[in-house]
Amino acid sequence: MEVTDVEVEATVFFHEGSELLSDLKDQLAALPELKDLSPIADLDNANIGEPDETTQEMDTKVRAISEKHHSILVGDGNAVPTPARRVVCDLDVNGTKPIAQRSKQVPHHHLQKVYDLLKKLLETKLIEYSDSEWASPIVIVMKNNGVDIRLCIDY
């Protein structure tokens, strides 16, 4: 039999996996809606300007601009940005076979924060469920305040 006679399927390399992703997907789907995806920024108590660096006039201008665009500002410590819509990314992988990396275990003390952040990202449509042949695990990085987390991707 010649190679041309055989139907060749793309090869996908899977690292040893777990059921974590499917479990998390089911749990997230069953949760009630979050009431405060993007809490409104409190401009009355916002720290605007830098002492000895900005003038009162500069601070007033920044406050006026902030008030004008108040609807797009959020006050949450883990606030999510406005998603870029109608942006298409074309990644040239030069024929590389897809790789699905194994998910990493989330430390127990970070579970609620990861859950809340993923739920928020899903609700705001910054991320979506995927059955792609490509998969990379998240890595949790603490923000400078020592309380909030940042989700990074381990490519």
Summary of the structure (lengths in Angstrom):
residues: 155
radius of gyration: 21.9
end to end distance: 39.0
largest distance: 81.9
contacts: 281
relative contact order: 0.18
helix: 32%
strand: 11%
